[in-house]
Amino acid sequence: MRIDSSAGGLPGYLKEVYLFRELLWAFAAKDIKARFANTLLGTGWLILQPVLLVLIFTLIFSMGAGIDTGNVPYPVFIMGGILLWEYFSSVVYESGSSFLVDSGMVQKIYFPKILLPCSKSIARMVDLLFNLALLVVLSFVFGYWLKIKLFYAFLFIVLLYLLTIVASIWASILVSQYQDLKELIPFVLRVFFFLTPILYPMEMVPGQFHWIIKLNPMTGLINGFRWSVFGIGEFHFIELAPMLFVVVLLIWGLIYFSNREGKLADIV
């Protein structure tokens, strides 16, 4: 028997997602266990990977390019951007192929398919928490005291989660339709990494290009997060305007799943 998830429209689909909510946590737990099973360092990779990235980029950009980050040590400065970007990019990358990797389950078992890409954002939350703790440790090592505005820091993390959910939903939609796009996702993420002020402050970007960089929703989130934990510069909340488009994409993605749920199994 095939369940017609589109019968109740978007409200009916959202109710169905809520009824299957325990699967979300089950999928996330499965992903976490799979990542660290039969690995040499286990959860040690959660610390080693961002530390190596910070070390490499510090050697290349801080010393080679002479980037000025004011009174914030460069390793601490870029960690404030890398921890957000690594969470976002890893979830989007994994979500893009989520239907292909679990195609057997998608074809044989009925559940709201949107739970698969969404579960990646929960599984990777472990990395984000580790990286937040690492930011505190790095600031202590370099003798820099964080000036945390707790409410705003939490707000930017929530907005990051929203953006990541939306990007992961659309990555899964596009790859399920055009499977060769899964090869394009890493390239697109790599390009946007350098177009986002992660390794450099916005002050280094020529003024005529600011509006282009700020169209990227990650720009506002990273600038805002740094402002909320480092207390440097000024942050204008108009920089979060691209998040309005993200909300539109969220609604559009939910409508897509509510209408196409029954056909996804045939596509993958």
Secondary structure, DSSP 8 states (H G I E B T S, - for coil): ----TTTTHHHHHHHHHHHTHHHHHHHHHHHHHHHHTT-SSTTHHHHHHHHHHHHHHIIIIIHHS----TTS-HHHHHHHHHHHHHHHHHHHHHHHTHHHHTHHHHHHS-S-TTHHHHHHHHHTHHHHHHHHHHHHHHHHHTT------HHHHHHHHHHHHHHHHHHHHHHHHHHHH-GGGGGTHHHHHHHHHHHSTTSS-GGGS-GGGHHHHHTSHHHHHHHHHHHHHH--S---GGGGTHHHHHHHHHHHHHHHHHHHHHHHHHH-
